[in-house]
Structures are given as C-alpha cells and as structure tokens.
Amino acid sequence: PPPEQRAAPAPTTPAGQGAPPSGVYTVGKISGSHYMVLGKLEFQGSNYRGLSGTTWHPYRIEGGNNIVFTGGLRGMPDGWRITEARYVGGDTQGRPVVVIYYETGRSRDRMDAIRE
C-alpha cells in the first residue's frame, strides 16, 4: 500500500505576550519582492493611534492576548479587515514587534509593526 500522506500543518499565529511596550512602530509588509511601509502605529500606555490617524483610542487585550484596536487603524487600504493582532516580543535585534493579521476579499495575510 502507498505510504500515508499527511496534510501540511496550518500556519500558526505566534503566541501573544500581552500589552506592547510604548513607542512608535513602523508598520510594513512584504508584497511580492518589495517591502511596503503602511504607516506608523504608536502605543502609549493603554492607548494607540495610527496608521494615519492622529486621534488616540484605547486598545484592550482579549483572549489569547489578542490586541483589539477599538478605533480601528485609519489608513489601512480599503477592503482590509484586521482579524488578529499580538505583541510577540522582540525581533532578532530585540526590537518589540506587533504582528497584525488581516483579511482581504481573497486572502489572509500579515503586517508587522516594529518599534523604532
């Protein structure tokens, strides 16, 4: 009989680590072979503003350490909808990173917010 074939595991969302450190984060994503900067996201205590917004909004941490942006993210391209966001700790250089997953009409993708 042929060997058992297993489906590839589904991609996993990194575990969240609670509230992100305060500061200004550059938000970007890889698109094809290009890195696309989408704007700035600023956290201060339990409030945030961004990507192009100047008004502060509170955020909250829910189950699974998911960050809920109560005022959305102004400046996101039309048709993009945030599904999850998590502070995942530092990158290889120790800079804090928030991973933001979103859906478009066609797919699910992610953008990273890296503290400056």
VOBA-1610 file (N, C-alpha, C; in pm, whole numbers, padded with zeros to 5 digits, always signed):
BEGIN
Pro+00084-00120+00000Pro+00000+00000+00000Pro+00087+00125+00000Pro+00035+00237-00057Pro+00113+00360-00059Pro+00132+00416+00083Pro+00241+00487+00108Pro+00260+00545+00242Pro+00152+00647+00272Glu+00121+00658+00399Glu+00018+00753+00443Glu+00067+00895+00415Gln-00018+00975+00357Gln+00018+01114+00331Gln-00053+01202+00431Arg+00023+01296+00485Arg-00033+01389+00583Arg-00044+01527+00520Ala-00148+01595+00558Ala-00163+01733+00513Ala-00062+01820+00586Ala-00015+01924+00520Ala+00078+02017+00584Ala+00007+02087+00699Pro+00078+02110+00809Pro+00011+02178+00921Pro-00028+02320+00884Ala-00137+02364+00942Ala-00183+02501+00917Ala-00085+02598+00982Pro-00062+02716+00920Pro+00027+02813+00982Pro-00029+02854+01119Thr+00060+02873+01212Thr+00016+02910+01346Thr+00043+03057+01371Thr-00040+03115+01453Thr-00024+03253+01494Thr+00069+03254+01614Pro+00172+03340+01614Pro+00260+03344+01730Pro+00182+03375+01858Ala+00227+03317+01968Ala+00163+03343+02096Ala+00181+03489+02135Gly+00076+03548+02188Gly+00084+03686+02232Gly+00148+03698+02369Gln+00207+03813+02396Gln+00274+03836+02523Gln+00213+03954+02598Gly+00086+03983+02572Gly+00019+04091+02645Gly+00034+04225+02576Ala+00043+04330+02657Ala+00047+04467+02604Ala+00184+04499+02545Pro+00185+04566+02431Pro+00313+04604+02370Pro+00377+04721+02446Pro+00510+04730+02445Pro+00577+04844+02506Pro+00539+04974+02435Ser+00532+05083+02510Ser+00503+05213+02450Ser+00611+05251+02350Gly+00571+05327+02249Gly+00665+05374+02149Gly+00600+05383+02012Val+00679+05429+01915Val+00634+05441+01777Val+00684+05320+01699Tyr+00593+05257+01626Tyr+00622+05137+01549Tyr+00601+05167+01400Thr+00692+05120+01317Thr+00674+05129+01172Thr+00601+05004+01127Val+00493+05022+01051Val+00411+04910+01005Val+00441+04884+00858Gly+00472+04759+00827Gly+00502+04724+00689Gly+00473+04579+00661Lys+00485+04544+00536Lys+00461+04406+00493Lys+00539+04379+00366Ile+00563+04254+00342Ile+00629+04213+00218Ile+00520+04190+00115Ser+00538+04249-00001Ser+00443+04233-00111Ser+00524+04193-00234Gly+00514+04066-00271Gly+00598+04017-00380Gly+00743+04020-00334Ser+00826+04095-00403Ser+00967+04107-00364Ser+00997+04243-00304His+00893+04318-00268His+00910+04453-00214His+00861+04461-00070Tyr+00926+04548+00008Tyr+00879+04578+00143Tyr+00798+04707+00134Met+00675+04703+00179Met+00584+04816+00166Met+00557+04872+00306Val+00591+05000+00329Val+00561+05066+00456Val+00421+05123+00448Leu+00339+05089+00550Leu+00199+05131+00551Leu+00172+05249+00642Gly+00266+05281+00731Gly+00246+05395+00819Gly+00307+05370+00956Lys+00266+05450+01052Lys+00315+05443+01189Lys+00202+05404+01282Leu+00236+05330+01386Leu+00142+05291+01490Leu+00210+05326+01621Glu+00143+05405+01704Glu+00203+05448+01830Glu+00122+05395+01947Phe+00192+05335+02043Phe+00131+05289+02167Phe+00181+05376+02280Gln+00091+05416+02367Gln+00125+05492+02488Gln+00035+05442+02599Gly+00092+05362+02691Gly+00009+05303+02795Gly-00094+05211+02733Ser-00222+05235+02763Ser-00329+05151+02708Ser-00400+05219+02590Asn-00332+05314+02525Asn-00388+05386+02410Asn-00298+05370+02289Tyr-00357+05395+02172Tyr-00282+05386+02047Tyr-00335+05488+01948Arg-00257+05514+01844Arg-00304+05589+01726Arg-00225+05540+01605Gly-00289+05551+01489Gly-00224+05506+01366Gly-00326+05443+01274Leu-00293+05410+01160Leu-00170+05422+01087Leu-00151+05567+01040Ser-00260+05627+00997Ser-00253+05768+00957Ser-00334+05856+01051Gly-00393+05796+01153Gly-00479+05872+01244Gly-00399+05948+01348Thr-00453+06061+01391Thr-00388+06141+01495Thr-00464+06134+01626Thr-00583+06073+01625Thr-00666+06062+01745Thr-00627+05937+01824Trp-00612+05954+01956Trp-00582+05841+02043Trp-00709+05762+02072His-00695+05628+02074His-00803+05537+02108His-00750+05436+02210Pro-00836+05386+02298Pro-00791+05279+02386Pro-00784+05147+02309Tyr-00692+05062+02349Tyr-00694+04924+02299Tyr-00713+04834+02420Arg-00753+04710+02393Arg-00767+04616+02503Arg-00707+04482+02461Ile-00672+04403+02561Ile-00617+04271+02538Ile-00726+04169+02572Glu-00758+04083+02476Glu-00861+03982+02496Glu-00798+03843+02495Gly-00882+03740+02491Gly-00836+03601+02494Gly-00724+03575+02395Gly-00627+03495+02438Gly-00513+03464+02353Gly-00419+03581+02338Asn-00433+03681+02425Asn-00352+03804+02418Asn-00371+03880+02288Asn-00492+03870+02232Asn-00525+03943+02109Asn-00546+04091+02142Ile-00479+04179+02067Ile-00496+04323+02083Ile-00617+04367+02000Val-00712+04433+02064Val-00829+04485+01995Val-00814+04636+01982Phe-00806+04683+01857Phe-00795+04826+01828Phe-00936+04883+01824Thr-00980+04948+01932Thr-01120+04989+01944Thr-01160+05093+01839Gly-01065+05169+01788Gly-01097+05268+01686Gly-01050+05228+01548Gly-01016+05100+01531Gly-00963+05055+01402Gly-00825+05112+01377Leu-00777+05096+01256Leu-00649+05156+01215Leu-00675+05241+01092Arg-00684+05371+01113Arg-00705+05461+00999Arg-00587+05451+00905Gly-00617+05448+00778Gly-00512+05442+00677Gly-00488+05304+00620Met-00557+05202+00673Met-00544+05070+00612Met-00609+05074+00474Pro-00552+05004+00378Pro-00614+05002+00245Pro-00759+04954+00251Asp-00840+05006+00161Asp-00980+04965+00152Asp-00989+04814+00136Gly-01084+04754+00207Gly-01108+04612+00194Gly-01025+04526+00287Trp-00930+04584+00361Trp-00852+04507+00457Trp-00924+04511+00591Arg-00936+04395+00655Arg-01003+04386+00784Arg-00913+04312+00882Ile-00884+04374+00996Ile-00799+04313+01097Ile-00872+04193+01158Thr-00802+04080+01167Thr-00859+03962+01230Thr-00791+03930+01364Glu-00663+03960+01376Glu-00588+03935+01499Glu-00471+04031+01505Ala-00427+04061+01626Ala-00305+04138+01645Ala-00245+04097+01779Arg-00116+04075+01780Arg-00049+04031+01903Arg+00089+04091+01914Tyr+00124+04130+02037Tyr+00263+04164+02067Tyr+00335+04032+02088Val+00439+04007+02008Val+00505+03876+02009Val+00647+03881+02066Gly+00686+03992+02126Gly+00821+04002+02182Gly+00913+04073+02085Gly+01043+04048+02099Gly+01140+04118+02016Gly+01179+04041+01892Asp+01226+04117+01792Asp+01279+04055+01671Asp+01424+04014+01699Thr+01497+03975+01596Thr+01635+03929+01615Thr+01727+04039+01666Gln+01683+04165+01654Gln+01762+04277+01706Gln+01707+04329+01838Gly+01607+04259+01893Gly+01550+04297+02021Gly+01443+04404+02016Arg+01405+04447+01895Arg+01300+04549+01883Arg+01163+04484+01901Pro+01075+04546+01984Pro+00940+04491+02003Pro+00863+04484+01870Val+00787+04376+01854Val+00711+04352+01730Val+00566+04319+01764Val+00473+04385+01692Val+00332+04352+01696Val+00297+04295+01558Val+00244+04173+01557Val+00204+04109+01432Val+00054+04133+01415Ile+00016+04186+01300Ile-00125+04218+01272Ile-00169+04135+01151Tyr-00266+04047+01173Tyr-00322+03967+01065Tyr-00447+04037+01012Tyr-00465+04029+00882Tyr-00582+04092+00819Tyr-00631+04003+00706Glu-00753+04028+00668Glu-00813+03959+00553Glu-00850+04061+00448Thr-00834+04019+00326Thr-00890+04095+00214Thr-01002+04008+00160Gly-01064+04048+00054Gly-01170+03965-00003Gly-01118+03830-00050Arg-00986+03820-00072Arg-00930+03699-00133Arg-00846+03615-00039Ser-00782+03677+00059Ser-00684+03600+00135Ser-00660+03658+00274Arg-00579+03585+00350Arg-00536+03628+00483Arg-00386+03655+00475Asp-00343+03763+00534Asp-00202+03800+00529Asp-00164+03869+00659Arg-00040+03912+00670Arg+00004+03978+00792Arg+00090+04099+00759Met+00091+04190+00854Met+00184+04301+00850Met+00249+04309+00988Asp+00368+04359+00992Asp+00443+04367+01117Asp+00463+04512+01156Ala+00445+04539+01284Ala+00473+04671+01340Ala+00597+04655+01428Ile+00706+04723+01392Ile+00834+04709+01460Ile+00868+04845+01523Arg+00898+04841+01654Arg+00926+04967+01724Arg+01056+05027+01673Glu+01049+05158+01653Glu+01166+05232+01603Glu+01270+05249+01712
//
